[in-house]
């Protein structure tokens, strides 16, 4: 039986950490008659996994270990829990389900114990030391990269088709980054040290608001393998005319 869970995307700030982060843009695109060798595929997958992890680490670098372990809002988990779930999702899909490995989690007793009582303790999740979670995540990633050197990426396995399972793991990490960003937004008394830079306004000049005329459009995903169940079933929708701001706005 395949282990895993379905994650809904969370709202968050995307500008700083989510450029070019769509799994579809990151992953194996070998259409037409282009042939990609197993070695090239393996290297591309490794680079993609490492790039996602580097973005997670960059997001958390300015946060102290005490803050990582603190639950700043009842709406979200401590940041260290999101990091632990990233590693656990990767272990479940790339080591247990794909490679048939025994659980790595049992080698990390502190993290295993916290996961064992996770559902019982909501919203007061167990205190997890960031050092223990980093050790678990590094152990999982090391084993994944070792396994990647030996896996037959062209095997007739649905999980391996076009690197699907690896894209699944990347997608989960990117979504966890959004959850972390939401948590950072909900903190009080602590400002996240976003680099002070003026973002370029790529929108063309014009009025503050733009009127969108009435008409029909197709709502729902079409030919999108990363779509959620709730995004499927594309259908035409009639929409009345409305006004929308030309550029993104904030509540500050």
Residue pairs with C-beta under 8 A, 6 or more apart in sequence:
2 97
3 92
3 96
3 97
4 89
4 92
4 93
4 97
5 89
6 228
7 172
7 175
8 228
9 175
9 178
9 228
10 175
10 178
10 179
10 182
11 178
11 182
12 177
12 178
12 179
12 180
12 181
12 182
12 185
13 181
13 185
14 178
14 181
15 199
16 194
16 195
17 55
17 58
17 59
17 177
17 181
18 174
18 177
18 178
20 26
21 52
21 55
21 174
21 177
22 226
23 167
23 168
23 170
23 171
23 174
23 226
24 167
24 224
24 225
24 226
26 48
26 51
26 52
26 167
26 170
27 44
27 48
27 162
27 163
27 166
27 167
27 170
28 36
28 41
28 44
28 45
28 162
28 163
28 167
30 36
30 162
36 44
38 152
38 153
38 154
41 153
41 163
42 148
42 149
42 151
42 153
44 163
45 148
45 153
45 163
45 166
46 145
46 148
48 166
48 170
49 141
49 144
49 145
49 166
49 169
49 170
52 170
52 173
52 174
53 141
53 173
55 174
55 177
56 83
56 86
56 173
56 176
56 177
56 180
59 177
59 180
59 181
60 68
60 79
60 83
60 180
62 192
62 193
63 79
63 184
65 129
65 130
65 131
67 79
67 190
68 78
68 79
68 80
68 83
68 130
69 78
69 79
69 80
69 127
69 128
69 129
69 130
70 78
71 77
71 78
71 123
71 124
71 125
72 78
72 183
72 186
72 187
72 188
73 183
73 186
73 187
74 123
75 186
76 179
76 182
76 183
76 186
77 125
77 183
78 125
78 128
79 180
79 183
79 184
80 128
80 129
80 130
80 133
81 125
81 128
82 176
82 179
82 180
82 183
83 130
83 133
83 134
83 137
83 176
84 111
84 114
84 115
84 128
84 133
84 136
84 137
85 176
86 137
86 172
86 173
86 176
87 133
87 136
87 137
87 140
87 141
88 105
88 115
88 140
89 169
89 172
89 173
90 137
90 140
90 141
90 144
90 169
90 172
90 173
91 103
91 104
91 105
91 140
93 159
93 165
93 168
93 169
94 144
94 147
94 165
94 166
94 169
95 101
95 104
95 140
95 143
95 144
95 147
96 102
96 103
97 159
97 165
98 147
98 151
98 157
98 159
98 160
98 165
99 147
99 151
101 143
101 147
104 136
104 139
104 140
104 143
105 111
105 112
105 115
105 136
106 112
107 139
108 132
108 135
108 136
108 139
110 128
110 129
110 132
111 128
111 132
111 133
111 136
113 126
114 125
114 126
114 128
117 126
118 125
118 126
151 160
152 160
153 160
153 163
154 160
158 164
159 165
164 225
167 226
171 226
184 192
201 247
203 246
203 247
206 246
207 246
208 245
208 246
209 243
209 244
209 245
209 246
210 243
210 244
210 245
210 246
211 241
211 242
211 243
212 239
212 241
212 242
212 243
212 244
213 241
214 238
214 239
214 240
214 241
215 238
215 239
216 236
216 237
216 238
216 239
217 236
217 237
217 239
218 234
218 235
218 236
218 237
219 234
219 235
219 236
219 237
220 231
220 232
220 233
220 234
220 235
221 227
221 231
221 232
221 234
222 234
224 231
